[in-house]
Amino acid sequence: MEHSTYVRYAGIVDKHISPTLGRKKLRDLTRAEVRALYSAKGRELSSRSVDYIHVTLQRALSQAVRDDLVPRNVAAGERPRSSRSRQEIKALNREQAQTLLKAAYGQRNEALYVVALHTALRQGELLDLKWADLDLTGRRLSVCRALKVTDQGLDFGPPKNNASRRSVPLSKTAVTALRAHRTRQNEERLRLGELRQEHDLVFPNRVGKPMDHGNLYDREYKPLLQSAGLGDEGFTFHSLRHTFATELFNQRKRPKIIQSLLGHSSITQMTDTYSHLLDDVDDDEIGGLDEAFG
C-alpha cells in the first residue's frame, strides 16, 4: 500500500468510523449498523466520500475475516462502488478550459496546465516527468514513473498500474508550450547557478527539486482558478484529466483509444465513468485538442 493511501485510510478511520463504531466489538457489528453509518454520513458528505468510508471499512473487515477475528464481512455489498454519482465528475467546458489557460499565460508553470489538459497525465505523472521522457520533434511523451508521497517524503515510483506506462501523443499547442517552458527553465537555471539541483524534471520546484503535490495545488492551482473566475466551480486538479477525456468523447474518439491515453487498466472503469458520453466514435487520437483548448 502506498503511503498516501495509508494516510487517507487512517484519516477516514479517525474522523468517520471510530467515532461511531470504535467502541463496538467486531463480532457484534451488524449490517444494519453499517447501513446506519453510511446513511448518517450521506447526509453530511458527498456520495464519493461515503464510498471511501465504505472501501476503508470493507477492507478492514475483510482482513479481520482472513485473520479469523469475525466469520463474515458485514460491510460487503452494502454500498457498491457503482453507487458513485456521475454528477461528481467535474470537467471544464471548452470556454472554461480556455479561460484557465489564459489566466496561466506567462506564469512559471503555464506549460504544466497546457500539458495537463492536452495529455490527461495524472498529477504525480506530471510532477515526475523528465525531459528525457519527451520527444518534442516526434510529438510524444513516455510515462515511465510517478511522483509519490512516502513516509520519508517525496520519491519517484512506478506509475499507478501497468497500463499507466504508456506513450502519449503531444498536440502542437503542448509542444509549443513545452519549448517555451524549456527556454524559461534554462534561464532560471542560469540565474540560480549552484543553488539549483538537477533532476532533469520538466516541472520541478524553484530550486530544481520535485514539486510537492500540496504546494502545487494550494499555492498555484487554487489561486489560478480564482484568477480565472473558476474558484467556486469545484474543479480539482483531477478535473483537468476529466476535461481531456470528456473532450475526446465529445469528439467521438474510440473508447479503447481514450482508455490507452488515460492509462486505465480496465475499459469497464472508463466506460462506467463516461458512459453518458458514448455515441458515434472517430479513429483519430487527439485531433481537435488544439482547436478546443488553444
Backbone bond lengths (Angstrom), bond angles and torsions (degrees), N, CA, C in turn:
res aa  C-N    CA-C-N  psi(-1)  N-CA   C-N-CA  omega(-1)  CA-C   N-CA-C  phi
1 M - - - 1.458 - - 1.524 110.13 -
2 E 1.329 116.43 132.83 1.451 119.97 177.79 1.528 110.50 -68.17
3 H 1.342 115.15 151.49 1.460 119.77 -177.15 1.526 111.20 -60.59
4 S 1.324 117.08 -40.73 1.458 119.53 -178.93 1.529 111.04 -63.26
5 T 1.349 116.95 -35.99 1.463 120.56 177.30 1.518 110.61 -66.88
6 Y 1.329 116.47 -42.25 1.465 120.68 177.70 1.526 111.14 -59.88
7 V 1.326 116.25 -44.31 1.463 120.64 -179.96 1.527 110.07 -61.79
8 R 1.344 117.12 -41.36 1.466 120.25 179.79 1.531 110.69 -64.25
9 Y 1.340 117.40 -45.36 1.459 120.89 179.23 1.538 110.67 -61.35
10 A 1.333 115.90 -44.55 1.468 119.23 -178.85 1.523 110.75 -62.22
11 G 1.326 117.29 -39.22 1.454 120.77 178.61 1.520 111.96 -65.03
12 I 1.338 116.59 -39.43 1.468 120.42 178.62 1.523 110.83 -65.52
13 V 1.332 116.32 -41.61 1.468 120.00 178.63 1.520 110.59 -62.61
14 D 1.326 116.75 -48.56 1.464 120.91 -176.66 1.524 112.57 -65.15
15 K 1.317 116.72 -38.88 1.459 120.02 -172.21 1.518 113.85 -90.76
16 H 1.339 117.29 -33.27 1.457 118.77 -170.68 1.524 115.54 -119.47
17 I 1.345 118.18 -31.52 1.463 119.32 -174.73 1.524 111.98 -94.90
18 S 1.321 116.64 -49.63 1.467 119.81 -176.86 1.528 113.60 -59.83
19 P 1.347 120.13 -43.21 1.468 119.01 -179.18 1.520 113.71 -59.62
20 T 1.340 117.33 -26.48 1.466 120.44 -178.20 1.528 112.54 -99.45
21 L 1.326 116.88 -43.37 1.465 120.66 -173.28 1.520 113.44 -113.21
22 G 1.317 117.29 -0.50 1.461 120.64 -171.69 1.514 114.89 -60.34
23 R 1.313 117.85 -30.64 1.474 120.52 -179.07 1.529 112.43 -91.98
24 K 1.310 116.44 0.06 1.457 120.73 -177.86 1.522 110.21 -84.44
25 K 1.325 117.97 134.23 1.457 120.84 175.32 1.523 108.86 -71.66
26 L 1.323 115.91 140.05 1.458 120.79 -176.35 1.531 112.00 -54.84
27 R 1.315 116.58 -44.53 1.465 119.28 -174.90 1.523 112.50 -69.54
28 D 1.342 116.21 -15.71 1.467 119.62 -179.06 1.520 112.91 -98.43
29 L 1.319 117.40 -6.05 1.462 120.76 -177.86 1.529 109.97 -69.21
30 T 1.326 116.50 134.68 1.464 121.05 -176.92 1.532 110.81 -116.78
31 R 1.333 114.69 162.24 1.455 119.73 176.37 1.529 111.37 -62.42
32 A 1.310 116.59 -35.58 1.464 120.31 179.77 1.526 110.57 -61.40
33 E 1.336 116.90 -38.45 1.464 120.17 179.30 1.531 111.09 -70.78
34 V 1.322 115.98 -35.08 1.467 119.43 176.38 1.521 109.85 -65.14
35 R 1.342 116.39 -45.64 1.462 119.84 178.41 1.521 111.52 -62.56
36 A 1.320 116.65 -36.90 1.465 120.31 178.97 1.528 110.78 -65.32
37 L 1.337 116.32 -38.41 1.467 120.17 176.57 1.521 110.23 -61.54
38 Y 1.342 116.52 -47.56 1.465 120.14 -178.69 1.530 110.64 -63.77
39 S 1.317 115.75 -39.33 1.462 119.53 -179.66 1.526 111.32 -64.51
40 A 1.339 115.78 -44.00 1.466 119.71 179.52 1.522 111.38 -64.51
41 K 1.317 116.28 -43.73 1.461 119.64 -179.88 1.530 111.61 -69.04
42 G 1.342 115.52 -29.21 1.452 119.50 179.12 1.511 112.96 -66.64
43 R 1.334 116.95 -20.48 1.470 120.30 178.43 1.520 112.80 -82.43
44 E 1.329 117.01 -14.64 1.460 119.62 -177.93 1.523 113.95 -122.26
45 L 1.346 117.00 -13.39 1.462 120.83 -176.72 1.521 110.64 -125.44
46 S 1.315 116.07 166.00 1.454 121.00 175.26 1.530 109.47 -71.06
47 S 1.339 115.91 160.66 1.462 119.20 179.43 1.523 111.22 -63.01
48 R 1.330 117.35 -33.00 1.460 119.88 177.90 1.526 110.51 -65.34
49 S 1.325 117.60 -40.03 1.469 120.31 178.30 1.524 110.76 -63.17
50 V 1.329 116.48 -39.36 1.468 119.95 177.15 1.521 110.11 -65.73
51 D 1.320 116.56 -36.66 1.466 119.47 175.99 1.523 111.39 -60.98
52 Y 1.342 116.96 -40.78 1.462 120.33 177.52 1.530 110.59 -62.46
53 I 1.315 116.55 -39.90 1.470 120.02 177.36 1.528 109.44 -62.38
54 H 1.329 116.07 -43.63 1.467 119.91 179.42 1.531 111.45 -62.10
55 V 1.314 117.14 -46.17 1.469 120.33 -179.56 1.521 110.51 -59.68
56 T 1.328 116.04 -43.49 1.463 120.49 -179.13 1.523 111.15 -63.30
57 L 1.332 116.28 -47.81 1.464 120.36 -178.91 1.522 110.73 -66.36
58 Q 1.320 117.53 -42.78 1.461 120.33 -178.29 1.521 111.17 -62.99
59 R 1.336 117.13 -41.25 1.467 119.30 179.99 1.523 110.87 -67.25
60 A 1.322 116.46 -38.97 1.467 119.38 178.81 1.523 110.62 -63.62
61 L 1.336 117.25 -42.84 1.455 120.56 -179.15 1.528 111.66 -72.05
62 S 1.339 116.63 -31.09 1.466 119.27 175.61 1.521 110.53 -63.77
63 Q 1.327 116.42 -39.79 1.454 120.25 176.77 1.531 110.66 -65.76
64 A 1.336 115.58 -37.52 1.465 119.24 178.04 1.523 111.46 -63.56
65 V 1.339 116.58 -36.55 1.463 120.31 176.78 1.523 110.13 -65.59
66 R 1.348 116.64 -44.35 1.467 120.13 178.97 1.517 112.04 -62.90
67 D 1.316 116.68 -30.56 1.463 121.23 179.62 1.526 112.36 -88.02
68 D 1.343 116.34 6.53 1.479 122.32 178.76 1.520 112.50 62.01
69 L 1.326 116.86 29.93 1.466 120.31 176.71 1.524 111.58 -86.60
70 V 1.327 116.24 -29.05 1.473 121.89 176.49 1.518 107.91 -139.11
71 P 1.338 117.64 153.80 1.469 120.06 -177.38 1.524 113.35 -79.53
72 R 1.335 117.65 -22.57 1.463 119.97 -175.79 1.531 109.88 -150.89
73 N 1.315 114.85 161.68 1.462 121.82 178.34 1.523 108.50 -99.18
74 V 1.322 116.85 104.41 1.463 120.25 -174.59 1.528 112.68 -76.75
75 A 1.347 117.70 -6.18 1.465 119.77 176.94 1.518 112.23 -93.08
76 A 1.337 116.58 -13.30 1.462 120.75 -176.10 1.517 110.52 -62.87
77 G 1.335 116.08 125.53 1.459 120.92 175.60 1.501 115.86 81.63
78 E 1.326 117.40 -2.80 1.464 118.67 -176.85 1.526 112.75 -74.00
79 R 1.338 117.42 -32.90 1.462 120.21 177.20 1.526 108.06 -144.80
80 P 1.297 117.69 88.82 1.468 119.79 -177.78 1.512 111.85 -65.50
81 R 1.328 114.98 155.75 1.465 120.69 -179.09 1.523 112.00 -60.06
82 S 1.338 117.02 -27.30 1.459 120.00 -179.25 1.511 112.82 -66.34
83 S 1.349 117.46 -7.94 1.456 120.06 179.66 1.515 112.57 -75.06
84 R 1.324 117.67 -7.75 1.457 120.08 -179.55 1.520 111.14 -60.73
85 S 1.289 115.58 137.89 1.456 120.73 -178.58 1.522 110.97 -80.98
86 R 1.324 116.12 130.84 1.452 119.59 178.45 1.520 111.60 -66.73
87 Q 1.336 116.52 -22.52 1.455 118.90 179.31 1.524 112.32 -63.79
88 E 1.322 117.02 -15.13 1.459 119.30 -179.76 1.530 112.17 -80.82
89 I 1.317 117.77 -10.59 1.454 120.33 176.14 1.521 107.31 -77.29
90 K 1.314 116.62 102.77 1.458 122.07 -176.54 1.514 109.64 -97.54
91 A 1.306 115.92 114.58 1.456 121.40 177.01 1.519 109.13 -121.35
92 L 1.327 115.56 142.99 1.452 119.86 175.73 1.529 108.86 -75.40
93 N 1.323 116.86 142.89 1.450 118.50 171.76 1.525 108.70 -80.46
94 R 1.311 117.23 177.11 1.461 120.50 -175.29 1.527 111.83 -58.62
95 E 1.318 116.11 -45.72 1.466 120.18 -178.04 1.522 110.63 -62.53
96 Q 1.338 116.98 -42.60 1.465 120.36 179.69 1.518 111.23 -65.70
97 A 1.346 117.38 -40.66 1.469 120.71 178.65 1.519 110.70 -62.58
98 Q 1.326 116.36 -42.82 1.459 120.45 179.06 1.524 110.92 -65.67
99 T 1.338 116.45 -37.90 1.467 120.70 178.12 1.521 111.06 -65.01
100 L 1.335 116.01 -40.41 1.460 120.24 178.66 1.521 110.59 -61.97
101 L 1.330 117.32 -45.06 1.459 120.51 -178.49 1.528 111.45 -68.93
102 K 1.317 117.59 -32.14 1.460 119.85 175.13 1.534 110.28 -65.20
103 A 1.332 116.24 -38.82 1.467 120.34 178.53 1.527 110.87 -67.59
104 A 1.341 116.71 -30.59 1.474 121.13 -179.41 1.520 112.47 -82.06
105 Y 1.320 117.28 -11.12 1.466 120.91 -174.80 1.532 111.03 -57.49
106 G 1.331 115.99 128.53 1.461 121.53 178.59 1.510 114.73 84.63
107 Q 1.341 117.99 -9.26 1.458 120.07 178.37 1.529 110.22 -75.57
108 R 1.327 115.13 160.33 1.467 120.53 -176.45 1.514 111.57 -56.69
109 N 1.334 117.97 -39.06 1.458 121.25 -177.15 1.520 112.05 -111.26
110 E 1.312 116.23 33.94 1.465 119.57 176.18 1.525 111.02 -52.60
111 A 1.339 116.65 -44.75 1.463 120.41 -176.25 1.528 112.28 -63.38
112 L 1.314 117.79 -27.93 1.457 120.61 179.91 1.525 110.39 -60.98
113 Y 1.335 117.08 -43.25 1.457 120.70 -178.62 1.521 111.07 -73.85
114 V 1.331 116.82 -33.60 1.463 120.02 175.02 1.523 109.50 -63.06
115 V 1.332 116.89 -48.42 1.463 120.97 -178.65 1.529 110.55 -65.25
116 A 1.320 117.35 -39.64 1.467 120.41 179.16 1.528 111.20 -59.31
117 L 1.331 116.50 -44.42 1.458 120.10 -178.65 1.526 112.48 -73.72
118 H 1.325 117.11 -28.90 1.456 120.80 -175.14 1.521 113.77 -95.57
119 T 1.338 118.50 -4.79 1.464 121.00 -179.66 1.524 114.07 -132.05
120 A 1.338 117.96 -19.71 1.477 122.48 -176.99 1.518 112.74 65.27
121 L 1.327 118.69 23.78 1.461 119.32 175.05 1.520 109.68 -63.09
122 R 1.325 115.48 142.34 1.459 120.32 174.31 1.520 109.09 -67.69
123 Q 1.326 115.72 160.87 1.466 119.67 -177.10 1.521 111.58 -57.33
124 G 1.326 117.56 -45.51 1.454 120.55 179.92 1.514 112.68 -64.64
125 E 1.351 117.12 -32.66 1.460 120.96 178.25 1.527 110.60 -70.16
126 L 1.329 116.99 -37.95 1.461 120.98 177.24 1.521 111.17 -64.91
127 L 1.339 115.73 -45.24 1.463 119.84 -174.51 1.520 112.41 -74.03
128 D 1.319 117.93 -15.33 1.463 121.66 177.25 1.524 111.90 -105.10
129 L 1.317 117.40 5.51 1.450 121.23 -179.60 1.532 110.27 -69.78
130 K 1.333 115.75 133.20 1.461 121.00 179.66 1.534 109.37 -114.30
131 W 1.327 114.12 154.79 1.462 118.63 179.98 1.529 111.44 -60.92
132 A 1.322 116.28 -29.13 1.471 119.78 178.02 1.528 111.95 -66.95
133 D 1.343 116.66 -17.44 1.467 121.02 179.49 1.527 111.85 -84.55
134 L 1.339 116.59 -6.94 1.460 120.75 -174.30 1.520 111.55 -103.69
135 D 1.298 115.51 139.86 1.462 122.81 169.36 1.528 105.94 -123.69
136 L 1.330 115.65 88.25 1.457 119.32 -175.32 1.526 111.60 -69.40
137 T 1.327 117.05 -30.17 1.464 119.72 177.53 1.522 110.59 -68.96
138 G 1.327 116.08 -45.61 1.458 120.89 178.12 1.507 113.59 -81.48
139 R 1.341 116.46 -6.01 1.468 123.61 177.50 1.530 112.01 57.34
140 R 1.353 114.95 54.78 1.457 120.44 174.24 1.513 108.65 -147.59
141 L 1.325 115.03 156.53 1.458 120.87 171.56 1.515 108.80 -132.84
142 S 1.327 115.94 155.32 1.459 122.03 179.35 1.525 109.53 -113.05
143 V 1.319 116.21 130.30 1.465 121.47 174.67 1.522 107.21 -93.91
144 C 1.320 115.63 110.48 1.469 121.20 -174.55 1.526 112.91 -114.16
145 R 1.319 117.22 -19.86 1.465 121.28 -174.18 1.525 108.57 -159.71
146 A 1.321 116.32 177.39 1.463 121.24 176.79 1.521 108.92 -146.77
147 L 1.322 115.99 144.24 1.457 121.06 176.99 1.517 108.98 -77.11
148 K 1.326 116.58 128.10 1.456 121.25 -174.95 1.525 110.70 -125.93
149 V 1.327 114.98 155.49 1.461 121.89 175.39 1.519 108.27 -94.58
150 T 1.332 117.47 122.06 1.457 122.41 178.34 1.522 109.08 -117.32
151 D 1.340 116.54 175.03 1.457 118.57 178.46 1.522 111.90 -71.15
152 Q 1.344 117.35 -12.05 1.469 120.73 173.97 1.532 112.06 -98.16
153 G 1.322 117.57 0.30 1.456 121.71 -178.83 1.515 110.91 117.00
154 L 1.323 116.87 -156.37 1.463 121.56 -178.88 1.524 110.47 -74.73
155 D 1.340 115.61 142.19 1.461 119.49 179.06 1.520 108.52 -153.96
156 F 1.347 115.39 157.12 1.453 120.84 176.94 1.519 108.84 -86.70
157 G 1.321 116.17 137.27 1.449 119.99 179.83 1.513 110.91 -146.69
158 P 1.324 117.74 -179.78 1.464 120.83 179.91 1.521 110.62 -69.15
159 P 1.326 117.85 159.69 1.460 120.56 175.26 1.521 111.50 -62.27
160 K 1.328 115.76 176.57 1.458 121.50 -174.17 1.516 112.45 -59.14
161 N 1.313 118.02 -40.43 1.461 122.24 179.15 1.525 108.30 -153.47
162 N 1.345 116.52 176.75 1.464 120.06 -177.66 1.522 111.88 -60.96
163 A 1.339 116.37 -36.09 1.463 119.48 -179.73 1.520 111.58 -67.96
164 S 1.338 116.70 -19.80 1.457 120.18 -179.87 1.522 111.86 -72.33
165 R 1.322 117.51 -19.30 1.476 120.05 172.64 1.525 106.27 -77.46
166 R 1.310 115.69 105.78 1.453 118.06 -170.37 1.521 111.13 -151.84
167 S 1.311 115.48 162.46 1.457 122.78 173.21 1.518 107.69 -104.62
168 V 1.322 116.57 129.30 1.456 121.54 -173.75 1.524 109.54 -120.33
169 P 1.329 117.98 130.33 1.472 119.51 177.32 1.521 110.87 -71.84
170 L 1.313 116.08 149.24 1.462 122.23 178.28 1.516 109.64 -109.63
171 S 1.312 116.32 132.18 1.462 120.54 175.15 1.528 109.43 -71.77
172 K 1.318 116.33 165.17 1.456 120.76 177.82 1.532 110.44 -61.53
173 T 1.331 116.21 -38.47 1.463 120.30 179.34 1.519 111.22 -62.14
174 A 1.343 116.68 -42.60 1.461 120.68 179.91 1.520 111.03 -65.33
175 V 1.325 117.42 -41.30 1.469 120.88 179.17 1.525 110.31 -62.82
176 T 1.328 117.24 -44.50 1.464 120.95 178.93 1.519 110.90 -59.99
177 A 1.333 116.45 -44.09 1.466 120.72 -179.72 1.524 110.96 -64.95
178 L 1.320 117.81 -39.59 1.467 121.50 -179.29 1.529 111.64 -68.77
179 R 1.325 117.07 -37.69 1.475 119.45 177.66 1.530 109.95 -63.86
180 A 1.321 117.14 -43.81 1.468 120.51 178.12 1.522 110.75 -65.38
181 H 1.331 116.09 -37.24 1.463 120.85 179.45 1.523 110.87 -65.06
182 R 1.322 117.04 -40.52 1.463 120.45 179.40 1.532 110.77 -64.36
183 T 1.315 116.86 -38.02 1.473 120.39 177.32 1.521 110.61 -63.09
184 R 1.335 116.30 -45.68 1.472 119.97 178.80 1.525 111.14 -64.61
185 Q 1.337 116.20 -37.44 1.456 119.98 -179.50 1.530 110.88 -67.19
186 N 1.325 117.37 -38.90 1.464 120.36 176.70 1.528 111.24 -63.71
187 E 1.320 117.18 -39.01 1.461 120.82 176.78 1.525 110.71 -64.89
188 E 1.325 116.83 -38.74 1.461 121.67 177.79 1.525 110.71 -65.99
189 R 1.326 116.17 -38.63 1.459 121.04 178.78 1.534 111.05 -62.93
190 L 1.311 116.46 -40.59 1.466 120.68 179.13 1.526 111.40 -67.03
191 R 1.327 116.50 -37.47 1.472 119.65 -179.91 1.519 111.45 -67.33
192 L 1.327 117.18 -40.24 1.466 120.88 -174.99 1.528 112.50 -83.18
193 G 1.327 117.42 -28.92 1.458 120.38 178.78 1.514 112.16 59.70
194 E 1.326 116.56 -126.68 1.462 121.78 -175.16 1.521 112.41 -71.72
195 L 1.329 118.08 -13.54 1.457 120.56 179.37 1.527 111.90 -72.36
196 R 1.329 116.87 -18.53 1.455 120.98 -175.39 1.523 110.57 -95.50
197 Q 1.325 116.68 129.38 1.459 122.01 176.66 1.526 109.45 -84.74
198 E 1.305 116.35 152.48 1.456 121.13 -177.27 1.522 110.41 -113.96
199 H 1.312 115.44 113.79 1.466 121.23 174.57 1.523 111.08 -124.35
200 D 1.342 117.29 4.04 1.463 122.74 -178.96 1.526 111.97 65.12
201 L 1.331 117.25 18.63 1.459 120.63 -178.08 1.524 110.97 -75.59
202 V 1.311 115.80 141.73 1.458 120.61 177.48 1.519 110.28 -75.12
203 F 1.327 116.78 -37.72 1.464 120.67 -177.35 1.541 110.95 -126.81
204 P 1.342 117.26 67.87 1.471 120.07 177.44 1.516 110.51 -84.18
205 N 1.344 115.34 178.37 1.455 117.83 170.69 1.526 108.67 -78.04
206 R 1.320 117.46 -171.64 1.462 120.51 -170.11 1.526 113.89 -71.28
207 V 1.327 117.68 -13.09 1.463 119.24 177.22 1.526 111.49 -112.23
208 G 1.328 116.62 16.37 1.458 120.55 174.26 1.512 115.72 89.46
209 K 1.340 118.02 -3.39 1.457 120.80 179.55 1.532 110.45 -82.60
210 P 1.344 117.29 164.49 1.469 119.23 174.79 1.523 110.90 -56.94
211 M 1.317 116.15 138.46 1.454 121.46 -178.25 1.529 110.15 -82.85
212 D 1.308 117.07 132.61 1.456 122.38 178.62 1.530 110.24 -69.09
213 H 1.340 116.57 134.38 1.458 121.30 -179.17 1.524 111.58 -56.58
214 G 1.327 115.50 -45.92 1.459 119.88 -177.51 1.512 112.37 -65.27
215 N 1.323 116.70 -39.09 1.465 119.82 178.94 1.524 110.84 -64.56
216 L 1.334 115.83 -41.39 1.457 118.90 177.94 1.524 110.23 -60.28
217 Y 1.318 115.80 -45.80 1.464 119.79 -174.93 1.531 111.12 -69.46
218 D 1.333 117.18 -48.85 1.460 120.61 -172.71 1.524 113.31 -79.98
219 R 1.330 117.11 -36.91 1.464 119.95 -173.77 1.527 113.51 -93.68
220 E 1.340 116.94 -19.88 1.459 118.79 -177.03 1.524 113.17 -121.83
221 Y 1.327 116.95 -52.69 1.458 119.33 -172.91 1.528 112.44 -69.33
222 K 1.330 117.64 -47.55 1.461 119.63 179.91 1.521 112.40 -62.57
223 P 1.353 119.10 -45.44 1.465 118.49 175.06 1.531 112.72 -61.83
224 L 1.333 116.85 -33.47 1.460 120.15 177.89 1.527 110.43 -64.61
225 L 1.317 116.99 -43.30 1.464 120.48 176.52 1.521 110.85 -59.44
226 Q 1.332 115.97 -42.12 1.461 119.46 179.67 1.525 111.16 -62.72
227 S 1.321 116.56 -45.67 1.466 119.84 -178.17 1.520 111.37 -66.85
228 A 1.341 116.89 -24.83 1.461 120.73 178.01 1.525 111.85 -87.30
229 G 1.328 116.86 -0.88 1.454 120.60 -177.99 1.511 113.63 74.77
230 L 1.342 116.61 23.25 1.466 122.17 -177.22 1.523 112.35 -116.41
231 G 1.319 116.34 13.60 1.457 119.96 -173.66 1.511 114.84 -66.35
232 D 1.328 118.40 -21.75 1.464 121.44 -176.94 1.526 112.75 -104.62
233 E 1.332 116.54 13.39 1.467 119.93 -175.60 1.522 113.57 -92.22
234 G 1.329 117.41 -7.98 1.462 120.27 178.55 1.512 114.66 79.50
235 F 1.323 117.61 23.35 1.460 120.58 179.86 1.524 110.62 -82.28
236 T 1.328 116.92 122.71 1.451 121.85 172.49 1.535 108.19 -91.83
237 F 1.334 116.78 174.97 1.463 118.17 175.91 1.525 109.96 -63.05
238 H 1.322 116.41 -33.37 1.467 120.88 178.95 1.524 111.31 -64.69
239 S 1.332 116.95 -19.12 1.464 119.99 177.68 1.521 111.83 -62.46
240 L 1.339 117.18 -27.12 1.462 119.76 178.29 1.522 109.81 -65.79
241 R 1.318 116.27 -37.13 1.473 121.57 177.15 1.536 110.04 -66.41
242 H 1.325 116.48 -43.25 1.465 119.98 177.61 1.527 111.16 -64.91
243 T 1.327 116.11 -33.06 1.463 119.79 179.33 1.525 110.60 -63.89
244 F 1.329 115.69 -44.10 1.470 121.08 176.94 1.525 110.33 -57.83
245 A 1.331 116.57 -51.75 1.460 120.67 -176.83 1.523 111.21 -63.38
246 T 1.320 116.58 -43.15 1.466 120.47 -179.63 1.525 111.08 -61.79
247 E 1.339 116.05 -42.25 1.462 119.93 179.76 1.523 110.97 -62.96
248 L 1.333 117.75 -41.82 1.461 119.70 179.89 1.525 111.66 -68.15
249 F 1.340 117.05 -37.17 1.458 119.19 174.96 1.525 110.49 -64.64
250 N 1.317 117.11 -40.64 1.458 120.18 178.14 1.523 112.04 -64.38
251 Q 1.351 115.65 -26.83 1.463 120.39 176.55 1.537 111.74 -87.34
252 R 1.328 116.42 6.69 1.464 123.07 175.92 1.525 113.38 65.54
253 K 1.342 117.52 35.28 1.460 119.98 174.61 1.529 109.56 -73.45
254 R 1.321 115.78 154.87 1.459 119.96 -178.58 1.531 110.71 -68.82
255 P 1.358 117.32 136.55 1.470 120.12 179.94 1.519 113.56 -55.48
256 K 1.334 118.15 -36.85 1.465 120.45 -179.29 1.526 110.28 -64.81
257 I 1.327 117.50 -37.05 1.462 120.94 177.11 1.521 110.27 -65.34
258 I 1.329 116.22 -45.14 1.467 120.46 -179.01 1.526 110.31 -64.46
259 Q 1.339 116.64 -40.30 1.465 119.86 176.51 1.511 111.14 -57.01
260 S 1.327 116.59 -44.98 1.458 120.98 -179.32 1.524 111.16 -63.48
261 L 1.320 116.81 -43.15 1.459 120.52 -179.19 1.527 111.52 -66.07
262 L 1.322 116.99 -37.67 1.465 121.10 179.99 1.527 112.67 -76.19
263 G 1.325 117.20 -22.38 1.457 119.93 -176.97 1.511 113.07 77.69
264 H 1.340 116.97 29.40 1.459 120.83 176.01 1.526 109.67 -78.49
265 S 1.308 116.47 137.29 1.459 120.32 179.48 1.521 112.09 -75.85
266 S 1.324 116.92 -22.38 1.464 120.74 -177.27 1.519 109.69 -132.11
267 I 1.324 116.45 131.70 1.459 119.31 176.68 1.525 110.28 -71.30
268 T 1.344 116.84 -23.93 1.460 120.32 178.00 1.516 110.88 -63.21
269 Q 1.330 116.03 -43.39 1.460 120.16 178.33 1.517 110.52 -57.80
270 M 1.326 116.24 -44.13 1.451 120.33 -176.75 1.526 111.81 -70.05
271 T 1.338 117.05 -46.06 1.453 119.37 -178.01 1.523 111.87 -68.60
272 D 1.347 117.97 -29.75 1.463 119.86 174.00 1.523 110.68 -63.88
273 T 1.329 115.76 -38.70 1.462 120.23 -178.26 1.517 112.07 -72.30
274 Y 1.340 115.51 -38.95 1.464 119.54 -172.57 1.534 112.83 -115.53
275 S 1.325 117.32 21.59 1.466 119.68 -174.86 1.522 112.11 -61.21
276 H 1.334 117.51 -28.10 1.457 120.36 -179.83 1.531 112.02 -69.58
277 L 1.352 116.75 -10.11 1.456 120.70 -178.82 1.528 112.48 -104.23
278 L 1.329 116.69 -5.77 1.468 120.35 -175.46 1.530 110.87 -72.61
279 D 1.309 115.07 132.67 1.464 121.94 178.75 1.519 107.19 -158.62
280 D 1.318 117.90 -142.36 1.458 120.30 174.37 1.521 109.05 -65.27
281 V 1.336 116.84 152.78 1.457 120.50 -173.99 1.521 110.60 -127.26
282 D 1.352 114.57 165.03 1.456 122.51 -178.45 1.525 107.64 -131.59
283 D 1.336 117.74 150.36 1.454 122.05 -173.99 1.515 114.60 -82.07
284 D 1.329 119.30 -23.63 1.456 121.41 -175.67 1.520 109.76 -65.02
285 E 1.342 116.57 147.76 1.465 119.27 -175.60 1.512 112.07 -76.44
286 I 1.342 117.55 -67.68 1.460 119.65 -171.06 1.521 112.15 -125.99
287 G 1.349 116.57 12.98 1.457 119.10 178.13 1.517 110.26 -57.82
288 G 1.323 116.71 129.80 1.457 121.34 -179.38 1.499 114.36 111.30
289 L 1.357 118.49 -16.24 1.456 119.80 -178.54 1.528 111.06 -69.92
290 D 1.336 116.99 -35.09 1.466 118.51 178.69 1.526 110.13 -60.36
291 E 1.326 116.19 -42.51 1.459 119.50 179.71 1.521 112.38 -71.38
292 A 1.351 116.14 -34.48 1.465 120.08 -176.55 1.516 112.83 -70.20
293 F 1.334 116.20 -49.57 1.460 120.28 -173.34 1.513 112.97 -106.76
294 G 1.340 118.10 -17.49 1.466 119.71 -179.63 1.508 112.20 79.94
